[in-house]
Structure formats: structure tokens, C-alpha cells
Amino acid sequence: MIPKAIFLLAHEHWNNVYGTEECRRLQRLTSQSIPFYDPSSILENPRALESAEIILSGWGMPMCDATFLAAAPNLKAVFYAAGSVRCFTTEALWRRNIIVSSSNKALAAAVAEFTLGQILLSLKSMWRQMEETRVRRRYRQVSCPGIYGSVVGLISMGSIARHLVALLRPFHVRIMVYDPLLSREEARNLGVQSASLDDLFKMADVVSLHAPWLPETEGMIRGRHFKQMRRGATFVNTARGAIVNEPEMIEALRNRPDIFALLDVTHPEPPILNSPLYDLRNIILTPHIAGAIGKECRRMGVLAIDEFERYLKKEALIGQVSEAMMSVIA
């Protein structure tokens, strides 16, 4: 018997994540029209939550605390068409042994693709070339490492960085990685070189941050790391702003106009109105666009439905998250 399923996520994300094709596919899988609820409307339809065995969700998923779970006695699984599940998982959820599957792999692909573009352009010193042209009002190429044979440093080897490593292979760059949890065997299989955090900043032409924001990683990137960077090097942050000690980074960048920081995330986000981040010419700010936006969001919906189909066929899930994983993932 096909389990009873509902959509439960913020209304503004529903059509963005689960499009017409995705809904048709679900209808073929379940032979039923799956109703949509947002966090407000589900409260007005308690019977829908009471009968739901499967929740197809995304951004806006309500917190699954004891009260929510008491209203959902038949819930067996949540297929979350987004990344981090921290926003809704609780101890009460894990105690119920409810399956939680995230579309983080799809989100990781979008971030890795964005980061690939940033890295390749940085190895051509594009940001400094643009600034030089704007200020001088004439063309004068500045020295740049170029792509072939350059060193790319990755901080943390989670799903985004692993996807990025695969994308970087055709460009013949040398990849260094700082990740205390990465074994020698894993590094060898991935074709990367393990390094200390200090050595990575000293040797890389581009450093890209992919660590999760955890108590252990908060403020991990310090001013001294930026001071050690190679001349003309670039720092890319698509992870979380809080992992960087921003006052120390700002001071270092003021004294090193030759290095650039490409910040898609800051702390707070956006920066306060009078933040020096807006003024320094060697800082490029983007408004958290590395993750899935626009049509890219459909990839997360597709993965959530893929997982639902695997669940129906009693196959292994590729995006399942466990309570034990919560201490090391974003």
C-alpha cells in the first residue's frame, strides 16, 4: 500500500522546488494527488498531519518537536528538498526513529559549480585585473598564477568539496586539503594532498572554505592566515561567515591589497551598514548566491523524489541523515 504523503514547506519555495514535472512524477508513483500545506495551513488541517506517513518538504519545514510529532503519530519519513536539517530536527524526532533524508548532495553541486567559477577566474586574477583597469582607465595585465599547475587549497572535505574536486580534475590543478578527519587513504583516492591549515594558506593560489559552522570551527580562520597568503592569492568563502574572524581578516586585507577575498557569506549577513567589507576594494561581496537559486532548486526537489522512490522500493537512501552525523555536518 502506498503511504499517505503531503507537501509541507514554505509556500514561496513550493513551486520553486517541486515543479509541474516533479508533481506529475509523484502522482505516477503514488496514484494520488499530494496536497500542499505550509506551516500555517497545516495547523488548520490537523487531520492531514495526523494521517501523513511521508512529508515531502523543503525550506520552511516546521520544527519537529514533541508537540508537532504528537500531531503526526503516523509519520515515518521526511524527504527534505534542501540542505542542512538542523532547522527542524530534534531529539524527539530521532527518538521516534523517523527517517530523515536531505537533498544536500544537490545543494552541494550548486555550491561547487559556483565555487569552480570563482576559482578559475581567481587564478586569472580577474578581480585585480578589473580593479586595475577601472582605476587606471587603461589596460595593463597584472601578474597571475594562471590555471594549469596552480595550487587550490580546500578547507574541509565534505560533500561540496568532494564534488568540487571532481569538477577541478580537467584543469590540472594541484589540490591541497585541510581536514583533520580526512585519512591518508581517502586523500590518496581523491587525488589530493593533506596539509596543515597554515601550510595551505602559505602555498595555495586560491583558498576555498567549505567547513561547517560548528563550535569547533567558529573563528577558525584568523588574520595570520591571510597575512601568510601568497602574493596575488584569493580567499573564497561559500561556507559561513562565522568561521572567519572578520575583524582580523579586514585588518589583514587592508595591509595586503594584492590579495582578494570573495565573500558569498558574512557574519552577520548581510554586513552591518557601516562595515568595512563594503569599502575595501580587495573584497568582493555577493548576497549568498552560491547555493541553489532559481531553476537550480528543482535539482533538490528531484533528489527528494528520487529518495522517496528508493524508500518505496525499499532501496538504500543516499541522502539519509542520522543523529550521529549531526556533530560533524552543517
Number of C-alpha atoms within 10 A of each C-alpha: 5 10 14 17 24 20 23 27 25 19 17 11 16 23 15 17 27 25 16 11 11 17 17 16 16 20 13 11 14 17 11 13 13 16 10 18 21 19 15 13 11 17 14 11 11 12 12 19 26 16 17 20 20 22 22 23 28 29 21 18 23 19 17 18 14 13 10 16 17 13 17 19 14 17 23 16 19 24 26 29 32 28 22 18 23 11 13 14 18 15 11 15 19 15 9 12 13 17 18 21 25 26 27 23 19 27 25 24 24 24 22 26 17 17 25 18 10 19 22 18 14 27 22 16 24 16 22 23 17 13 13 16 15 11 8 9 9 9 11 10 13 14 12 17 17 15 19 13 12 18 20 27 28 29 25 20 21 18 18 24 23 16 19 22 21 12 15 18 12 9 12 12 16 19 23 25 25 22 18 13 10 14 11 12 9 12 16 11 9 13 15 18 15 22 18 14 19 15 17 26 29 19 19 23 28 30 27 26 24 23 26 20 19 15 11 10 13 16 16 16 20 16 18 13 18 27 19 15 24 16 17 20 24 29 23 22 22 24 25 23 22 21 24 22 16 19 14 18 19 20 14 19 22 16 11 16 15 16 25 25 26 21 20 22 22 23 14 11 13 15 15 12 8 8 12 15 22 14 10 15 16 22 22 16 16 14 11 17 13 21 22 22 14 8 11 16 24 22 21 29 28 21 24 29 23 19 23 23 17 14 15 14 9 9 11 10 17 14 20 17 17 13 14 9 10 13 10 13 16 17
